[in-house]
Amino acid sequence: KTAKTAYDVDGRPVNFIDYNDTMTVNGAINKSMLLFALLVSSAVLSGYLMLFQGINPMVMTLGGGIVGFILVLIAGFKPQHSGVLAPGYAVFQGLFVGGLSLFMEMRFPGIVLQAVGATMVTFIVCFLLYRFGVVKVTQQFRSVVIAATLAIFTYYIVSLVLSMFGFELFHHGSSLMSIGFSIFVIVLAALNLFLDFDMMEQGAKSRLPKYMEWFGAMGLMVTLVWLYVEFLRLLSKLSGRD
């Protein structure tokens, strides 16, 4: 929002707020759709480049994932630049998603369609539950979900570091405990969708700056990608038990 100056009948300056420059739910939704389109287009392009142009899948997947992660971190500290960072994230994360999807599809035919379907169904169900007030985001709800998410993030970082030294934690296998862990993480990712929906709604009510539409849309994309990857992980574990 921006402050503008007008004048009353006595000629005295009066400041007022231009609410056209504040966040709206529709604006956040439109930007989410744009980011989703960019991500899908980038994923399809990356698949084409790897299959028909001989681009190294490892470079495409890891490069896209690392750059996307860095852009998310920057946006967390500099949300006012989300208008540039969010589209960049969608493009680079699309490279990551495309590379990972191609790799998983070659190992487990049909897994990508199943993961996409599961992700979309989860998104729709969560949206309807939030839209009709079945699930309400309270401060306690938010605190628990954020704390659990940070714990999982920390666990994944530790697991990554240990894997560099040849150690693998239990969640890498296809045991019942590993499958249960994946289901827990999927539920947690789904709960993060409610936080994303609430952020958009509360941000609009609080009349946050317009750039927060990009920030909110970016957060939603991060959650959807996380959810999709976790579904891929779960489905691969289930396939590995066949």
SEMARSE-320900 format. One line per 4 residues: for each residue x, y, z of C-alpha. Coordinates in nm, 3 decimals. Last residue first. Example, Ala and Ser with C-alpha at 12.3 -4.5 7.8 and 13.67 -1.06 7.14 Angstrom:
<sites>
1.367 -0.106 0.714  1.230 -0.450 0.780
</sites>
This chain:
<sites>
0.639 -5.581 -0.444  0.813 -5.408 -0.154  1.006 -5.170 -0.381  0.681 -5.048 -0.532
0.565 -4.936 -0.188  0.894 -4.756 -0.132  0.870 -4.588 -0.472  0.515 -4.479 -0.393
0.627 -4.320 -0.066  0.918 -4.129 -0.224  0.709 -4.007 -0.516  0.443 -3.895 -0.269
0.712 -3.712 -0.073  0.832 -3.537 -0.388  0.478 -3.424 -0.469  0.419 -3.289 -0.118
0.747 -3.096 -0.123  0.663 -2.952 -0.465  0.319 -2.851 -0.339  0.463 -2.692 -0.025
0.721 -2.487 -0.215  0.455 -2.380 -0.465  0.232 -2.254 -0.182  0.519 -2.055 -0.034
0.586 -1.896 -0.373  0.223 -1.793 -0.402  0.240 -1.630 -0.059  0.558 -1.440 -0.148
0.418 -1.333 -0.483  0.103 -1.200 -0.317  0.331 -1.044 -0.055  0.453 -0.809 -0.328
0.127 -0.614 -0.296  0.208 -0.493 0.054  0.005 -0.636 0.343  -0.355 -0.526 0.379
-0.408 -0.713 0.707  -0.715 -0.884 0.560  -0.518 -0.972 0.246  -0.232 -1.115 0.448
-0.478 -1.308 0.662  -0.628 -1.478 0.358  -0.300 -1.550 0.182  -0.129 -1.669 0.501
-0.429 -1.886 0.585  -0.410 -2.071 0.255  -0.036 -2.129 0.299  -0.081 -2.243 0.660
-0.351 -2.485 0.547  -0.112 -2.621 0.284  0.140 -2.684 0.560  -0.097 -2.946 0.697
-0.056 -3.137 0.369  0.322 -3.136 0.414  0.277 -3.277 0.764  0.046 -3.550 0.637
0.303 -3.638 0.370  0.578 -3.643 0.633  0.379 -3.887 0.848  0.311 -4.112 0.548
0.682 -4.113 0.466  0.769 -4.212 0.823  0.517 -4.496 0.813  0.679 -4.622 0.493
1.020 -4.615 0.661  0.886 -4.800 0.965  0.721 -5.059 0.741  1.055 -5.114 0.571
1.122 -4.979 0.222  1.461 -4.824 0.291  1.582 -4.464 0.298  1.380 -4.369 0.609
1.600 -4.578 0.837  1.910 -4.359 0.823  2.195 -4.417 0.580  2.562 -4.377 0.668
2.825 -4.376 0.393  3.001 -4.053 0.485  2.807 -3.839 0.238  2.492 -4.015 0.361
2.556 -3.866 0.705  2.537 -3.511 0.567  2.214 -3.583 0.381  2.056 -3.748 0.686
2.149 -3.448 0.902  1.987 -3.214 0.648  1.678 -3.437 0.626  1.643 -3.445 1.005
1.672 -3.067 1.023  1.395 -3.026 0.766  1.181 -3.277 0.956  1.230 -3.082 1.280
1.159 -2.751 1.107  0.835 -2.895 0.972  0.735 -3.025 1.316  0.792 -2.682 1.471
0.601 -2.507 1.192  0.308 -2.747 1.222  0.292 -2.717 1.602  0.315 -2.338 1.600
0.050 -2.296 1.330  -0.199 -2.523 1.505  -0.136 -2.343 1.835  -0.191 -2.004 1.670
-0.513 -2.129 1.517  -0.561 -2.233 1.155  -0.916 -2.359 1.122  -1.000 -2.689 0.955
-1.366 -2.758 0.877  -1.407 -2.391 0.788  -1.564 -2.444 0.447  -1.267 -2.306 0.254
-1.012 -2.481 0.474  -1.158 -2.830 0.427  -1.216 -2.752 0.059  -0.854 -2.644 0.012
-0.723 -2.948 0.196  -0.931 -3.183 -0.021  -0.823 -3.007 -0.342  -0.454 -3.013 -0.248
-0.463 -3.378 -0.144  -0.635 -3.474 -0.470  -0.376 -3.278 -0.669  -0.084 -3.440 -0.489
-0.227 -3.792 -0.523  -0.286 -3.741 -0.894  0.063 -3.606 -0.952  0.213 -3.894 -0.755
0.013 -4.156 -0.947  0.101 -3.998 -1.282  0.467 -3.993 -1.183  0.471 -4.355 -1.063
0.351 -4.504 -1.392  0.675 -4.687 -1.469  0.897 -4.727 -1.159  1.265 -4.693 -1.245
1.224 -4.488 -1.564  0.943 -4.289 -1.402  1.160 -4.210 -1.101  1.442 -4.066 -1.312
1.204 -3.868 -1.531  1.022 -3.729 -1.227  1.347 -3.626 -1.060  1.466 -3.441 -1.369
1.134 -3.268 -1.428  1.093 -3.172 -1.062  1.443 -3.026 -1.045  1.407 -2.834 -1.370
1.067 -2.711 -1.251  1.237 -2.595 -0.933  1.452 -2.373 -1.149  1.158 -2.217 -1.333
0.928 -2.184 -1.032  1.206 -2.037 -0.818  1.283 -1.775 -1.080  0.914 -1.685 -1.096
0.915 -1.643 -0.714  1.245 -1.454 -0.688  1.150 -1.167 -0.918  0.819 -1.061 -0.763
0.948 -1.196 -0.432  1.192 -0.906 -0.398  1.000 -0.747 -0.110  1.021 -1.084 0.065
1.392 -1.027 0.139  1.490 -1.262 0.423  1.255 -1.547 0.335  1.285 -1.461 -0.033
1.661 -1.520 -0.013  1.608 -1.863 0.141  1.355 -1.956 -0.127  1.596 -1.844 -0.400
1.870 -2.062 -0.251  1.642 -2.368 -0.252  1.552 -2.310 -0.617  1.921 -2.278 -0.708
1.999 -2.607 -0.532  1.706 -2.797 -0.681  1.763 -2.674 -1.035  2.132 -2.758 -1.023
2.070 -3.099 -0.868  1.814 -3.199 -1.129  1.970 -3.045 -1.439  2.327 -3.142 -1.352
2.224 -3.497 -1.265  2.014 -3.533 -1.580  2.309 -3.439 -1.808  2.158 -3.284 -2.120
2.153 -3.528 -2.412  1.918 -3.326 -2.629  1.634 -3.576 -2.669  1.567 -3.726 -2.327
1.738 -3.473 -2.100  1.625 -3.168 -2.294  1.268 -3.298 -2.324  1.244 -3.374 -1.953
1.381 -3.029 -1.871  1.122 -2.868 -2.097  0.836 -3.058 -1.931  0.958 -2.952 -1.586
1.000 -2.590 -1.697  0.647 -2.582 -1.835  0.512 -2.736 -1.513  0.695 -2.483 -1.296
0.595 -2.185 -1.511  0.230 -2.292 -1.510  0.239 -2.338 -1.133  0.396 -1.994 -1.092
0.119 -1.837 -1.300  -0.153 -2.020 -1.108  -0.001 -1.907 -0.779  0.014 -1.549 -0.911
-0.356 -1.558 -0.990  -0.436 -1.702 -0.646  -0.229 -1.436 -0.468  -0.404 -1.160 -0.663
-0.742 -1.312 -0.589  -0.659 -1.319 -0.217  -0.558 -0.953 -0.221  -0.236 -0.781 -0.114
-0.215 -0.404 -0.111  -0.131 -0.154 -0.385  -0.493 -0.096 -0.490  -0.551 0.001 -0.126
-0.420 0.352 -0.188  -0.404 0.487 0.166  -0.491 0.842 0.261  -0.294 1.145 0.372
-0.472 1.479 0.416  -0.317 1.814 0.326  -0.510 2.125 0.443  -0.686 2.331 0.176
-0.987 2.412 0.388  -1.212 2.176 0.194  -0.968 1.890 0.250  -0.656 1.822 0.043
-0.517 1.494 -0.089  -0.182 1.325 -0.032  -0.102 0.966 -0.111  0.024 0.684 0.112
0.110 0.358 -0.057  0.000 0.000 0.000
</sites>
